[in-house]
Amino acid sequence: MGKSSKKNKVILAPPLPPEVDDEDIIVSDEDVDFVEENREHVHLITGLNRKALDKVVTRVPDHDEDKVELLYEERERKRRAALALKPKDDDDLEVDPVDALPVKTLQGELLYRTAKRARSEDKAKGAESKSDDKDADAKQSSQKECKGRSNKKEDSKLQNVQRPLEIPKEKLHSVVLEEVKEELSADELFEKKKAQLAELGMAMLEDPESNIRSLNDLLIICNDTDQRVVKLAIMSLLAVFRDIIPSYRIRQLTEKELAVEVSKEVKKTRYYEYTLIRSYKAYLQKLISLEKQPYFYLVAVRCLCSLLDAAPHFNHRESLLASVVKNLSSSNDVARKLCSEAIRSLFRNEGKHRGEATVEAVRLISASVKLNDCQLHPDVIEVCLSLKFDEDLGKDESKEEKLKPKKNKRYQNRDVTKPSEKKKIKKELLSKARQEVHADLRAVSFTLDPKEKKMIQRETLAALFETYFRILKHSMNTSNSRYKATSVFPGGSHPLIAPCLEGLGKFSHLIDLDFMSELIACLKKLSGYTDHQGEIPPDNTLSVSERLQCCIVAFKVWRSNLEALNVDLQDFFVQFYNLILEYRPDRDRGEVLADALKTLLWEGKQQDMLRAAAFIKRLATFALSFGSAEAIAALITLKHLLQKNTKCRNMLENDAGGGSLSSLVAKYDPEAKDPYLSGALATVLWELSLLQKHYDETVSGMASNILSMANLNATQNPVQLSSSNPLEAYKDLSMGRELSKPTHKVSQTLKCKRKRRSKEFVALSPDVLEKADCTVGEDELREKLQNHFVVLRGISENERLRTELNHALSSINMYKEYNKQKKESKKSKKKVAKA
C-alpha cells in the first residue's frame, strides 16, 4: 500500500527561473566570438517554441491538467504566506535562482541559499564564497543521512513546516488599513478638512454660547501639517472672533464672586467668557509664532491688524499692539502699510477704546524709537500725524475753579446739627454703592469725563513730544560728530527727521513756552546756520528739504504763540536765502520749498526793503532756472513782495545802469550770503522779459502781469490772475503736469533720443568746474546781454513784419477772387441778354 501511495503521489515540477530583461544580460566577448563562429547553428535556437517547452516541463504524467493547475496555485499561495510571515533580516540577501542551485527538501520544496550583505569593513570576498560552498556540501550530506530516519521524524518535520502557514487575521486587517490610507490622496484630505472648518465656523456663528467648544477644535486644526489647512484655519478663526467678541472688556472674577452660588445661566455665561478669553489668548500666541515663518508672515500680520481694528477694547490688547507696532518698520511694504493703516484707524476712532489704546500705542512707538536708536522707517512717526487733540488742552484748570460760585456767608455761620452714627453709616454705604455703579457704567460705556479725557490727551502729548525731542537730539549729535551712520531706510542717516519736523509744525501750538527757546536754537543748528559769515559751514548730513523744514517749523512755533517769543528770526531768513540756490528738483521736494515760500515770505508781515529786494532778485533767477511748477510758486511770491514793498518796483525799470535807486546802493553781489549785503536794489529784473517767452502759459502770463506793475502808481496793483498762495499754485501746476504726461510710446521714443544724446554729452565733475577760469568782465557781460536783447528785438520785429505780410497777401488774394467773380457775373448776364 505504501508503494502504491508513493506512486500515485503528484510530484510537481520545480518553478521556472524568473525572466531577465535584455538590458540586465551581460554578454562577454567570448560569447560573441562563439556565436560568430557557429552562425550555421543559430537557427536551431531561434526556432524553438518556448510555450511548448514550458508546457512539457510543467506537465505531470497520468494526471488531470486542472488538478495539477490547482496544485500549482496552492503551492504559490503557501509560498507567499510563508514570505509574509518570515521576518526579514537586513543582513540576509536571497540569491537569485538563476545564479545558484537550490536545495530540495524531503517534502519536495526548493530552498535557495541566503548570503549576508557585504560590508565596507570586510576586505576578503573570496573567503565568503568558500564558506558558502562548505555550507552547501554540509546540507547535501545531511539530506543523505535524513533518508534513513524513521517516519516519526518525518511527521514531526511536516508539522513544523505546516505551522507557519497559519496567518493571523489581525495582521492582515492592519495591512489592509494601511493600504487604504495610502490610497487616499492629499487633495481628498484637504477637501475633507476644509469642509470640517466650514461646519465648525458656521456652528460658531449660529449659536456661539452652545458651540463654544468648537473653538478648541479650530485651534487644533491650526497645528496641522498641511500649510494650506493652517491658513484656512487662521482665517476662519479671525472671522469667528470678529463676530463673537463682545463690546465690553471681560474682567477676571474675584475670590468672593467665585464663592457665591449663582444660577445656571450665570454659570453658563461665565464658562462662555472663560473659554472665549482662553481661546483668544491661544489664537494670538499662535499668530505671533506664525509671524516668524515667511510662509505665514503676511497672513498673520493681516489677522493681527484686523483684530486690532475690530476689537481694540478687548482683552490682551497689549500683545496685539506690541506686534503691530513692531511691524511698522518692516521691510515688507504690504505688511508695513497694513500696520500703519491699523494704527491710524486706532487714533481716529478713539470712541472704541476711550483713548487708552492711543496712549499705549504712542508709548510703544516711543520705546521702539529709543531701542533702535532712531533708525526706523519713517512710517513709524508718520502715523502720529493722525492724532487729534483739543484746542483748549493747554489751558489752566485753576481759572475754572475760581469762577465757581461761592456760598453765602449767611448760611455758612448757621449751626448745623451733627447727624447720628447710623445716618453716617447709611450715607457711606450709599456713596460706595453709587461709586461702584458709576465705575461699572464707565467700564461698559466708552464715553469719558472731560477731566479723564484731558488727562489721557496730556499723557499722549507728553509721550509724543518726548519722541520728537529725542529724534532732534539724535540728529544733532550725529550731524556734529565726524562719524556718519548709514541707514537702510529712506532719508539717509536721519530717516525720522522729516516726519518729526512735520509733526512739530502741526502740533506747535501745544508746545510749552518753557521749551521754545531751546527748540528754536536746536532748529537753527539743524538748518546749518553759522554765526560767523566767513566761517565755512559744516558738512551737514541733513538734506535741503529737511533744512527748509527746520525754518518752516521755527516760524510756525513763533506764530502759534502769537509772536510772544522774544526771538530774532533773521538767521532763518539768511539760511533760507542761501538754501534757495542749493535746491535741485530731481533730489529735493518741491512741496517743501513752496511751503517755505508761503510761511516765510507770503504769510509774514511787511518785509524790510533791502531783504525784500534780495529775495525778489533771487526768486526771479530761480524761476528762470527750474521747471514751471517751481517757477509759478516763485513768481507768485515775487509779485506779493512787490505789492507790499512799492519802492522795490524800481527794479522793473530797464535802465542801462540799473534801477532809479542804483546810485544810492552798492553794486549787486549775486554770491553774497546775507540778503542785506547783496545790493539787489542796484539791479534790474531782466529775467522777467525772458519768462514772458516761457513755454507754459501760466508762467508767461504771470511774468507779463508782474512787468505791468512798472507802469502803475505805488497805490495801484495789477489785475490778479489767481488768489492762490505759492503752495496751492505749485500743487495745481504739478498735478496738471502729471495729467498731461505723454503716452508710453512717446516716452520710449524720448528715452531713445536721450540715449543718443547722452553718448555725445560729457558730464564735468564739480572739481573740474571749480578749477576752470569762468570769470567774465563787466564789459563783456554787457556786450553779450546787449547782443542778446538785440536778437530778441529782431525776432519780435520779424514776427510783426511776417504778420503784416500775411495780412497783405490775404487781402490781395481776396481782391483777385473778387475780380474773377465780377467778370464771370458779367459774362453770364451777356449770355442771358443774347438768349
C-alpha positions in Angstrom: 0.0 0.0 0.0 2.8 2.3 0.9 4.4 1.9 -2.5 1.2 2.4 -4.4 0.6 5.7 -2.5 4.0 6.9 -3.2 3.5 6.2 -6.9 0.1 8.0 -7.1 1.6 11.0 -5.3 1.8 14.0 -7.5 5.3 15.5 -7.7 5.2 18.9 -9.3 8.0 20.2 -11.4 10.3 22.9 -9.9 9.3 26.5 -10.6 10.7 28.1 -13.7 13.5 30.6 -13.3 12.4 34.3 -13.4 12.6 36.2 -16.6 15.5 38.6 -17.0 15.4 41.8 -19.1 17.6 42.1 -22.1 19.3 45.2 -20.5 20.4 43.2 -17.5 22.0 40.4 -19.5 25.8 40.9 -19.7 27.4 39.4 -22.9 31.1 38.7 -22.8 33.5 38.9 -25.8 33.9 35.1 -25.7 30.2 34.6 -26.2 30.1 37.0 -29.1 33.1 35.2 -30.8 31.4 31.8 -30.2 28.2 32.9 -31.9 30.0 34.4 -34.9 32.0 31.2 -35.4 28.8 29.0 -35.3 26.3 31.1 -37.2 25.1 28.0 -39.1 23.5 26.5 -35.9 21.9 29.7 -34.6 18.6 29.0 -36.4 18.1 25.9 -34.2 17.9 28.1 -31.1 15.8 30.9 -32.6 13.3 28.4 -34.0 12.5 26.9 -30.6 8.9 27.2 -29.3 9.1 28.5 -25.7 5.4 27.9 -24.9 5.5 24.3 -25.9 8.7 23.7 -23.9 7.2 25.3 -20.8 4.1 23.1 -21.2 6.2 19.9 -21.5 8.4 20.9 -18.5 5.5 21.8 -16.2 3.2 18.8 -17.1 2.7 15.9 -14.9 2.1 12.4 -16.5 -1.1 10.3 -15.7 -2.9 13.3 -14.0 -5.6 15.7 -15.0 -4.4 19.1 -16.0 -7.0 21.0 -14.0 -6.0 19.2 -10.8 -2.3 19.9 -11.5 -3.1 23.6 -12.0 -4.9 23.8 -8.7 -1.9 22.2 -7.0 0.4 24.8 -8.6 -1.9 27.6 -7.3 -1.9 26.2 -3.8 1.9 26.0 -3.8 2.2 29.6 -4.9 -0.3 30.6 -2.1 1.7 28.8 0.5 4.9 30.4 -0.7 3.5 33.9 -0.4 2.1 33.3 3.1 5.5 31.9 4.2 7.2 35.0 2.9 4.8 37.3 4.6 5.3 35.7 8.0 9.0 35.3 7.6 11.0 38.0 9.5 13.1 39.9 7.1 16.7 40.3 8.2 18.6 43.2 6.7 21.8 41.3 6.8 20.4 38.3 4.7 20.2 38.5 1.0 18.4 35.9 -1.1 20.5 34.7 -4.0 18.9 34.8 -7.5 17.6 31.3 -8.5 19.4 31.6 -11.8 22.8 32.2 -10.1 22.7 29.4 -7.5 21.4 25.8 -7.4 18.6 25.2 -4.9 18.4 22.6 -2.2 15.4 20.2 -2.3 13.9 19.1 1.0 12.1 15.7 1.7 8.7 17.4 1.1 9.7 18.5 -2.4 10.3 22.2 -1.7 13.2 24.0 -3.1 15.2 26.2 -0.7 17.6 28.9 -2.1 20.6 30.0 -0.2 20.9 33.3 1.5 24.1 35.3 1.9 24.9 38.2 4.2 25.3 41.7 2.7 28.8 42.8 2.0 30.1 45.5 4.4 32.8 48.0 3.9 34.8 46.5 6.7 35.0 43.1 5.0 38.1 43.1 2.8 38.3 39.4 1.8 35.4 38.5 -0.6 36.9 35.1 -1.6 36.5 33.8 1.9 32.7 34.2 1.8 32.4 32.2 -1.4 34.4 29.3 0.1 32.2 29.3 3.2 29.1 29.2 1.0 30.5 26.1 -0.8 31.2 24.3 2.5 27.6 25.1 3.7 26.2 23.5 0.5 28.3 20.3 1.0 27.1 20.1 4.6 23.5 20.4 3.5 23.9 17.6 0.9 25.4 15.2 3.5 22.6 16.0 5.9 20.0 15.1 3.3 21.6 11.7 2.7 21.5 11.0 6.4 17.9 12.0 6.8 16.7 9.5 4.2 17.4 6.6 6.6 15.5 8.1 9.5 12.1 6.9 10.7 8.7 8.2 9.6 8.0 9.7 13.0 10.7 12.3 12.5 9.3 13.0 9.0 5.8 13.6 10.5 7.3 15.9 13.1 9.1 17.9 10.5 6.0 18.1 8.4 4.1 19.6 11.3 6.9 22.1 11.9 6.8 23.2 8.3 3.0 23.5 8.2 2.6 25.6 11.4 3.8 28.9 9.9 1.2 28.6 7.1 -1.5 29.8 9.6 -1.8 33.6 9.1 -3.3 35.7 11.9 -6.3 37.8 10.9 -5.3 40.9 12.9 -2.2 41.3 10.9 -4.0 41.1 7.6 -6.5 43.7 8.8 -3.8 46.2 9.7 -2.1 45.7 6.4 -5.3 46.3 4.5 -6.0 49.5 6.6 -2.5 50.9 5.8 -3.0 50.3 2.1 -6.4 52.1 2.2 -4.9 55.1 3.9 -2.1 55.3 1.4 -4.7 55.3 -1.4 -6.4 58.4 -0.1 -4.8 61.3 -1.9 -3.8 64.6 -0.3 -6.5 66.5 -2.2 -9.2 64.4 -0.7 -7.9 65.0 2.8 -7.6 68.8 2.1 -11.2 68.9 1.0 -12.4 66.9 4.0 -10.6 69.3 6.4 -11.9 72.3 4.5 -15.5 71.0 4.9 -14.8 70.4 8.6 -13.6 74.0 9.1 -16.7 75.3 7.3 -19.0 73.2 9.6 -17.3 74.4 12.8 -17.3 78.0 11.7 -21.0 78.0 10.7 -21.9 76.4 14.0 -20.0 79.0 16.0 -21.6 81.9 14.1 -25.1 80.4 14.5 -25.0 79.8 18.3 -21.7 80.8 19.9 -22.7 80.0 23.5 -23.8 76.4 22.9 -20.9 75.7 20.4 -18.1 77.5 22.3 -16.1 74.2 22.5 -15.7 74.3 18.7 -13.0 76.9 19.2 -10.7 74.3 20.6 -11.3 72.1 17.6 -10.4 75.0 15.3 -7.3 75.7 17.3 -6.3 72.0 17.0 -6.6 72.3 13.2 -4.2 75.2 13.3 -1.4 72.8 14.2 -2.0 70.7 11.1 1.0 69.6 8.9 -0.6 70.9 5.7 0.2 74.6 5.4 -2.9 75.3 3.3 -5.1 73.9 6.0 -3.4 76.1 8.6 -4.0 79.2 6.5 -7.7 78.4 6.2 -8.0 77.7 9.9 -6.4 81.0 10.8 -8.7 83.0 8.6 -11.7 81.0 9.8 -10.9 81.8 13.5 -10.4 85.5 12.5 -13.9 85.7 11.1 -15.3 83.9 14.1 -13.6 86.2 16.7 -14.6 89.3 14.8 -18.2 88.3 15.1 -18.4 86.9 18.6 -16.2 89.2 20.6 -18.4 91.3 22.9 -18.4 95.1 23.1 -17.0 95.1 26.6 -13.8 94.0 28.3 -14.1 90.8 30.3 -12.6 91.2 33.8 -11.3 88.4 36.0 -13.6 87.2 38.8 -12.6 87.8 42.4 -12.5 85.0 45.0 -15.6 86.4 46.7 -17.5 86.3 43.4 -16.4 82.7 42.8 -17.5 81.6 46.2 -21.1 82.9 45.8 -23.6 80.4 44.4 -25.2 81.6 41.1 -27.8 80.4 38.7 -27.3 78.1 35.8 -27.5 81.0 33.3 -24.8 82.9 35.1 -22.6 79.8 35.2 -23.1 79.2 31.5 -22.2 82.9 30.8 -19.1 82.6 33.0 -18.0 79.4 31.2 -18.5 81.0 27.8 -16.4 84.1 28.7 -13.7 82.0 30.3 -13.4 79.7 27.2 -13.5 82.7 24.9 -10.6 84.5 26.6 -8.6 81.3 26.8 -9.1 80.5 23.1 -8.5 84.2 22.1 -5.2 84.2 24.0 -4.1 80.9 22.4 -5.0 82.3 19.0 -2.9 85.4 19.5 0.0 83.3 20.6 -0.3 81.1 17.5 -0.4 84.2 15.3 2.7 85.6 16.9 4.6 82.3 16.5 3.5 82.0 12.8 4.6 85.6 12.2 8.2 84.4 12.4 7.7 82.0 9.4 8.0 83.6 6.0 5.1 81.5 4.5 2.6 82.7 7.1 4.0 86.2 7.7 1.6 88.2 5.7 -1.5 86.2 6.8 -0.5 86.6 10.4 0.1 90.3 10.2 -3.2 90.8 8.3 -5.1 88.9 11.1 -3.4 90.9 13.8 -4.2 94.2 12.2 -7.8 93.2 11.6 -8.3 92.2 15.2 -6.8 95.5 16.4 -9.1 97.4 14.1 -12.2 95.4 15.1 -11.7 95.0 18.9 -9.2 97.5 20.4 -11.2 97.4 23.6 -11.0 93.7 24.3 -8.6 91.7 26.5 -4.9 91.1 25.6 -4.7 94.4 23.7 -1.1 94.8 24.8 0.3 91.8 22.8 -1.7 93.0 19.8 -0.3 96.5 19.9 3.3 95.3 20.5 3.3 93.0 17.4 1.6 95.7 15.2 4.0 98.5 16.3 7.0 96.2 15.7 5.9 95.6 12.1 5.6 99.3 11.4 9.2 99.3 10.4 9.0 96.0 8.4 10.9 95.7 5.1 7.8 94.2 3.5 5.8 97.1 2.0 2.4 95.3 2.2 2.8 94.4 5.9 4.0 97.9 6.7 1.0 99.5 5.0 -1.4 97.2 6.9 0.1 98.1 10.2 0.2 101.8 9.6 -3.5 101.8 8.5 -4.4 99.8 11.6 -2.6 102.4 13.9 -4.2 105.3 12.1 -7.7 103.9 12.5 -6.9 103.3 16.1 -6.0 107.0 16.5 -9.0 108.3 14.6 -11.7 106.1 16.3 -11.0 106.7 20.0 -14.6 106.1 20.8 -14.0 102.3 20.6 -11.3 102.3 23.4 -11.8 105.6 25.3 -8.3 106.7 24.2 -6.5 104.2 26.4 -5.1 102.3 23.4 -3.8 105.6 21.9 -1.6 106.2 24.9 -0.3 102.7 24.8 0.5 102.8 21.1 2.3 106.2 21.4 4.4 104.9 24.3 5.3 101.7 22.4 6.4 103.8 19.4 8.5 106.0 21.7 10.1 102.9 23.3 10.8 101.4 19.8 12.5 104.7 18.6 14.6 104.7 21.8 15.5 101.0 21.4 16.5 101.2 17.8 18.5 104.5 18.1 16.1 106.4 15.7 17.0 104.0 12.8 13.5 103.1 11.8 11.2 103.5 8.8 9.6 107.0 8.5 6.1 105.4 8.7 6.7 104.8 12.4 6.5 108.5 13.1 4.1 109.5 10.2 1.2 107.6 11.8 1.4 110.1 14.7 0.1 112.8 12.4 -3.3 111.2 12.6 -3.6 112.1 16.3 -6.2 114.7 17.4 -6.0 117.0 20.4 -8.4 119.5 21.9 -7.6 123.1 21.3 -8.0 124.1 25.0 -5.7 121.3 26.2 -3.1 123.8 27.4 -5.4 126.0 29.5 -5.2 126.1 33.2 -7.9 124.5 35.3 -7.3 126.9 38.2 -9.2 129.7 36.3 -12.3 127.5 36.0 -12.3 126.7 39.7 -12.1 130.4 40.6 -15.2 131.0 38.5 -17.3 128.7 40.7 -20.0 130.5 42.8 -19.3 130.8 46.5 -21.7 130.0 49.2 -23.4 132.8 51.1 -21.6 133.6 54.4 -25.0 134.0 56.0 -25.7 130.3 55.6 -22.2 129.3 56.5 -22.4 130.8 60.0 -25.5 128.7 60.9 -25.1 125.9 63.4 -25.7 122.6 61.7 -26.7 119.7 63.9 -24.4 116.7 63.6 -26.0 113.6 62.2 -26.2 110.4 64.2 -23.8 107.5 63.6 -26.4 105.4 61.9 -27.1 108.1 59.3 -23.4 108.4 58.7 -23.1 104.7 58.0 -26.1 104.8 55.7 -24.6 107.7 53.7 -21.2 106.0 53.4 -22.9 102.8 52.1 -24.9 104.8 49.6 -21.8 106.7 48.4 -19.9 103.4 48.0 -22.7 101.8 46.1 -23.0 104.8 43.8 -19.3 104.8 43.1 -19.4 101.1 42.2 -22.4 101.7 39.9 -20.6 104.7 38.2 -17.5 102.6 37.8 -19.4 99.8 36.1 -21.2 102.2 33.8 -17.8 103.8 32.8 -16.4 100.3 32.1 -19.4 99.4 29.8 -19.8 102.8 28.1 -16.8 104.3 26.2 -17.7 107.9 27.0 -15.2 109.7 29.1 -15.4 112.6 31.5 -13.8 115.8 30.4 -11.2 115.5 33.1 -10.3 111.9 32.2 -10.2 112.9 28.5 -7.8 115.8 29.2 -5.6 113.6 31.4 -5.3 110.9 28.6 -4.6 113.5 26.0 -1.9 115.1 28.1 -0.2 111.7 28.6 -0.3 111.1 24.9 1.1 114.5 24.1 3.9 114.1 26.6 4.9 110.7 25.0 4.7 112.2 21.5 6.9 115.3 22.3 9.4 113.1 24.1 9.8 111.1 20.9 10.1 114.2 18.8 12.7 115.8 21.0 14.7 112.5 21.1 14.9 112.4 17.3 16.0 116.1 17.2 18.7 115.4 19.8 19.9 112.3 18.0 20.1 114.2 14.6 22.1 117.0 16.3 24.6 114.6 17.8 25.2 112.6 14.6 25.4 115.8 12.5 28.0 117.3 14.8 30.1 114.1 15.1 32.5 113.0 12.4 31.0 109.6 12.1 28.1 109.4 9.7 25.8 106.5 10.2 24.4 104.7 7.2 20.7 103.7 7.2 18.8 101.2 5.1 15.6 103.3 5.3 14.8 106.3 3.1 16.1 109.5 4.5 19.8 108.7 4.8 21.3 108.6 8.3 18.2 110.5 9.7 15.1 108.7 8.4 12.8 110.1 11.1 13.7 113.8 11.0 11.3 114.7 8.1 8.1 113.3 9.8 9.3 114.6 13.1 9.6 118.2 11.8 6.2 117.8 10.1 4.7 116.7 13.4 6.3 119.6 15.3 4.8 122.0 12.8 1.4 120.5 13.2 1.3 120.5 17.0 3.4 123.6 17.5 0.5 125.4 19.3 0.6 122.7 22.0 4.3 123.1 22.9 5.0 124.6 26.3 6.6 128.0 26.4 9.5 126.8 28.6 10.9 124.7 25.7 10.5 127.3 23.0 13.9 128.9 23.2 15.8 125.6 23.3 13.7 124.2 20.4 14.4 127.3 18.2 18.2 127.1 19.0 18.1 123.4 18.0 16.3 124.1 14.8 18.8 126.8 13.9 21.7 124.4 14.3 19.9 121.7 12.2 19.2 124.2 9.4 23.0 124.6 9.0 23.3 128.3 10.1 26.7 129.6 11.3 27.1 132.8 13.3 30.3 133.8 11.5 29.8 134.7 7.9 33.4 134.0 6.9 33.3 130.5 8.5 32.9 127.5 6.2 29.6 125.8 7.0 29.9 122.3 8.5 29.2 119.2 6.4 25.5 118.8 7.3 24.1 115.4 6.9 20.5 116.8 6.5 19.1 117.3 3.0 17.9 120.6 1.7 14.3 119.7 2.2 14.9 118.8 5.8 16.8 122.1 6.4 13.9 124.0 4.8 11.5 122.2 7.1 13.6 123.4 10.1 13.0 127.0 9.0 9.2 126.4 8.5 8.8 124.8 12.0 10.6 127.7 13.6 8.2 130.3 12.1 5.2 128.1 12.9 6.2 127.8 16.5 6.8 131.6 16.7 3.4 132.4 15.1 1.4 129.8 17.0 2.3 131.6 20.3 1.0 134.9 19.0 4.6 136.1 18.3 5.1 136.4 22.1 8.6 135.0 21.9 11.4 137.4 22.1 13.4 135.6 19.3 15.1 137.1 16.3 14.3 135.1 13.2 16.7 137.0 11.0 19.1 134.0 11.0 16.4 131.8 9.4 15.9 134.3 6.6 19.6 134.3 5.9 19.7 130.5 5.8 16.6 130.3 3.6 18.2 132.9 1.2 21.1 130.5 0.8 19.1 127.3 0.6 17.2 128.5 -2.5 20.3 128.2 -4.6 21.0 124.7 -3.3 17.6 123.3 -4.4 17.5 120.6 -7.0 14.2 119.4 -8.4 15.3 115.8 -9.0 16.7 115.5 -5.5 14.6 117.7 -3.2 10.9 118.0 -2.6 9.2 120.9 -4.3 6.3 121.0 -1.9 8.6 121.8 1.0 10.1 124.7 -0.9 6.7 126.1 -1.8 5.6 125.7 1.8 8.7 127.6 2.9 7.9 130.5 0.4 4.4 130.6 1.8 5.4 130.5 5.5 8.4 132.9 5.5 7.5 135.4 2.7 3.8 135.1 1.9 2.3 135.0 5.3 4.7 137.3 7.1 4.3 141.0 7.8 5.8 143.7 5.5 9.4 142.8 4.9 12.4 145.1 5.1 13.1 146.8 1.8 16.7 145.5 1.4 15.7 142.0 2.4 12.6 142.0 0.2 14.7 143.3 -2.8 17.3 140.5 -2.3 14.5 137.8 -2.2 12.8 139.3 -5.3 16.0 139.2 -7.4 16.9 135.6 -6.2 13.3 134.3 -6.9 13.5 135.8 -10.4 16.8 134.0 -11.0 15.3 130.8 -9.5 12.2 130.9 -11.7 14.4 131.2 -14.8 16.4 128.1 -13.9 13.8 125.5 -12.9 10.5 124.0 -14.1 7.1 125.5 -14.4 5.8 124.4 -11.0 8.7 125.9 -9.1 8.7 129.0 -11.4 5.0 129.8 -10.7 5.5 129.5 -6.9 8.5 131.8 -7.1 6.7 134.4 -9.3 3.6 134.5 -7.1 5.8 135.2 -4.1 7.8 137.8 -6.1 4.5 139.6 -7.0 3.3 139.5 -3.4 6.6 141.1 -2.2 6.4 143.8 -4.9 2.8 144.6 -3.9 3.8 145.1 -0.2 7.1 146.9 -1.0 6.3 149.6 -3.5 9.8 151.0 -3.5 11.1 147.7 -4.9 9.1 148.3 -8.1 12.0 150.4 -9.3 13.8 147.1 -10.2 11.3 146.8 -13.1 12.8 149.8 -14.9 15.1 148.7 -17.8 17.8 151.4 -17.4 21.3 150.7 -18.6 22.8 151.3 -15.1 20.1 149.6 -13.1 17.0 151.0 -11.3 16.4 154.5 -10.2 18.0 153.7 -6.8 21.2 152.2 -8.3 23.2 155.4 -7.5 22.3 155.2 -3.8 23.1 151.5 -3.3 26.3 149.5 -3.7 26.7 147.2 -6.7 24.8 143.9 -6.8 26.7 140.9 -5.5 24.8 137.7 -6.5 27.2 135.5 -4.4 26.5 137.3 -1.1 25.3 135.1 1.7 23.5 137.9 3.6 20.5 139.4 1.8 21.3 142.8 3.4 24.7 142.9 1.8 23.6 141.7 -1.7 22.8 145.2 -3.1 19.8 143.9 -5.0 18.2 147.4 -5.5 21.0 148.3 -7.9 20.0 145.6 -10.4 17.1 145.1 -12.8 14.7 142.1 -13.2 15.7 141.3 -16.7 14.7 137.7 -16.1 11.0 138.6 -16.4 11.4 139.5 -20.1 12.7 136.0 -20.8 10.0 134.4 -18.7 7.4 136.1 -20.9 8.6 133.7 -23.7 8.1 130.7 -21.4 6.6 127.6 -22.9 4.0 127.4 -20.1 1.1 129.9 -20.5 0.6 130.4 -16.7 4.3 131.3 -16.2 4.4 133.7 -19.2 1.1 135.3 -18.1 2.3 135.8 -14.6 5.6 137.3 -15.8 3.8 139.8 -18.1 1.4 140.6 -15.2 4.4 141.5 -12.9 6.0 143.6 -15.7 2.8 145.6 -16.0 3.3 146.9 -12.4 6.1 149.2 -13.7 3.5 151.5 -15.4 1.3 151.7 -12.3 1.3 154.1 -9.4 2.6 153.0 -5.9 -1.0 152.7 -4.7 -2.2 150.7 -7.7 -2.0 146.9 -8.1 -2.3 144.8 -11.3 -5.2 142.6 -12.0 -4.8 139.4 -10.0 -4.6 136.3 -12.2 -5.1 133.9 -9.2 -5.6 134.4 -5.5 -3.8 131.1 -4.5 -0.7 131.0 -2.4 2.6 129.5 -3.6 1.9 126.0 -2.2 -1.5 125.8 -3.9 -0.2 127.1 -7.2 2.7 124.5 -7.1 0.3 121.6 -6.4 -2.1 122.7 -9.1 0.5 123.0 -11.8 2.4 119.9 -10.8 -0.9 117.9 -10.9 -1.7 119.3 -14.3 1.8 118.3 -15.5 1.3 114.8 -14.2 -2.1 114.5 -16.0 -0.7 115.8 -19.3 2.2 113.3 -19.5 2.7 111.7 -22.9 1.8 108.0 -23.5 4.1 105.1 -23.1 5.2 105.0 -26.8 6.2 108.7 -26.8 8.2 108.2 -23.6 10.0 105.3 -25.2 11.0 107.5 -28.2 12.2 110.2 -25.9 14.3 107.7 -24.0 15.9 106.6 -27.2 16.7 110.2 -28.2 18.2 110.9 -24.7 20.3 107.8 -25.0 21.6 109.1 -28.4 22.3 112.5 -26.9 23.9 111.1 -23.8 26.6 109.5 -25.9 27.7 112.9 -27.2 27.2 114.7 -23.8 30.2 114.7 -21.3 29.4 115.5 -17.7 32.1 117.5 -15.9 32.8 117.0 -12.2 32.5 119.9 -9.8 36.2 119.9 -9.1 37.0 120.5 -12.8 34.4 123.3 -12.9 36.0 125.0 -9.8 39.5 124.8 -11.3 38.3 126.3 -14.7 38.6 130.0 -15.1 35.0 131.2 -15.7 35.5 134.9 -14.8 33.9 137.3 -17.2 34.4 141.1 -17.2 31.6 143.6 -16.9 32.1 145.0 -20.4 32.0 141.5 -22.0 28.9 140.7 -20.0 27.2 144.0 -21.0 28.1 143.3 -24.7 26.7 139.8 -24.5 23.4 141.0 -22.9 23.1 143.8 -25.4 23.6 141.3 -28.3 21.1 139.0 -26.7 18.4 141.7 -26.4 19.1 142.9 -30.0 18.4 139.4 -31.2 15.2 139.3 -29.2 14.1 142.6 -30.6 15.0 141.4 -34.1 12.9 138.3 -33.6 9.9 140.3 -32.4 10.3 142.7 -35.3 10.5 139.8 -37.7 7.3 138.3 -36.3 5.5 141.6 -36.7 6.6 142.0 -40.3 5.6 138.5 -41.1 2.1 139.1 -39.8 1.8 142.3 -41.8 3.0 140.5 -44.9 0.5 137.6 -44.5 -2.3 140.2 -44.0 -1.3 142.0 -47.2 -1.1 138.7 -49.2 -4.5 137.6 -47.9 -6.1 140.9 -48.9 -4.5 140.8 -52.4 -5.9 137.2 -52.9 -9.3 138.3 -51.8 -9.2 141.2 -54.3 -8.3 138.8 -57.2 -11.1 136.5 -56.4 -13.5 139.4 -56.3 -12.4 140.5 -59.8 -12.8 136.9 -61.1 -16.3 136.6 -59.7 -17.2 140.0 -61.2 -16.1 139.0 -64.7 -18.0 135.8 -64.5 -21.1 137.6 -63.5 -20.8 140.0 -66.5 -20.4 137.1 -68.9 -23.4 135.3 -67.6 -25.5 138.5 -67.9 -24.4 138.9 -71.6 -25.4 135.3 -72.4 -28.8 135.8 -70.8 -29.3 139.0 -72.9 -28.4 137.2 -76.2 -30.7 134.4 -75.4 
